[in-house]
Amino acid sequence: MISVRDSIFDMECAPYGHDKDASTRETKRVIKGKYTTIDEYIALQPLEIREALERLRHTIKKTAPRAEEVISYQMPGFRLQGILVWFAVFKNHYSLFTRPRVLDKFRDQLKVYTLTKSAIQIPLNKQLPVKLTISIVKYAVGLNQQDAALKSAPNKKKAKK
């Protein structure tokens, strides 16, 4: 089974600093600053991308209002019973990252975008449709709730005496 960490770092466009060849890749991150909050991350971005990031953030927060904002793997993310999504800005696009099984559910609807195992690459001059973002986040919330329920369910195997 592939872990979330493996799925994030195996991508062609791993965020700057995680990939030894990132400095030569066209997709390297635009910023390399110190930030501990999503507000700080967005403030470090070029002005022309901030509105799209704020809209994405607002859509995620509205869809999953109990989700906690985090910086995870040096990317803004949202966690509710586990990670839901992350986002990051690159030189020629920004990406919405999620677990591969979430992304697999929406691959047909995302054919107009470049996809990796767990990321949707969105050109800097475009935005991911709000309804699609809502669907992706809702599905991730549902999967996290299912996973949490399975983890907390009592073990049905009885010990042999």
Residue pairs with C-beta under 8 A, 6 or more apart in sequence:
2 10
2 100
4 83
4 99
4 118
5 73
7 99
7 100
7 117
7 118
8 14
8 73
8 86
8 97
8 118
9 18
9 19
9 73
10 117
11 116
11 117
11 118
11 119
12 27
12 116
13 25
13 27
13 90
13 93
13 95
13 116
13 119
13 121
14 22
15 22
15 29
15 73
15 74
15 75
15 88
15 90
16 22
16 23
16 28
16 29
16 32
17 29
17 32
17 74
18 73
18 74
19 25
22 28
22 29
26 91
26 92
27 90
27 91
27 92
27 93
28 90
28 91
29 88
29 89
29 90
29 91
30 45
30 46
30 49
30 89
30 90
30 91
31 41
31 44
31 45
31 89
33 40
33 44
35 41
35 43
35 44
35 71
36 71
37 69
37 71
38 57
38 69
38 71
38 76
41 71
41 75
41 76
42 50
42 53
42 54
42 57
42 76
43 50
45 53
45 89
46 89
48 124
49 89
49 94
49 124
52 94
52 122
52 124
52 127
53 87
53 89
53 94
55 127
55 130
56 87
56 96
56 127
56 128
56 133
57 76
57 87
59 130
59 133
59 134
59 137
60 67
60 78
60 84
60 85
60 133
60 137
61 67
61 69
61 78
63 133
63 134
63 137
63 138
63 141
64 78
64 80
64 84
64 137
64 138
64 141
66 80
67 78
67 79
67 80
67 84
67 141
68 78
68 79
68 80
69 76
69 77
69 78
70 76
70 77
70 78
70 79
70 83
71 77
72 79
72 83
72 86
73 86
74 88
75 86
75 87
75 88
75 97
76 86
76 87
76 88
77 83
77 84
77 85
77 86
77 87
78 84
78 85
78 86
78 137
80 141
80 144
81 144
81 145
81 147
81 148
82 144
82 147
82 148
83 99
84 98
84 137
84 140
84 141
84 144
85 96
85 97
85 98
85 136
85 137
85 140
86 96
86 97
86 98
87 94
87 95
87 96
87 97
88 94
88 95
88 97
90 121
92 123
92 124
93 114
93 121
93 122
93 123
93 124
94 121
94 122
94 124
95 119
95 120
95 121
95 122
96 119
96 120
96 122
96 128
96 133
96 136
97 118
97 119
97 120
98 118
98 119
98 136
98 140
99 118
99 140
99 143
100 117
100 118
101 143
102 136
102 139
102 140
102 143
103 110
103 115
103 117
103 118
103 119
103 120
103 136
105 139
106 132
106 135
106 136
106 139
107 115
109 132
110 120
110 132
113 120
113 121
113 122
113 128
114 120
114 121
115 121
120 128
122 128
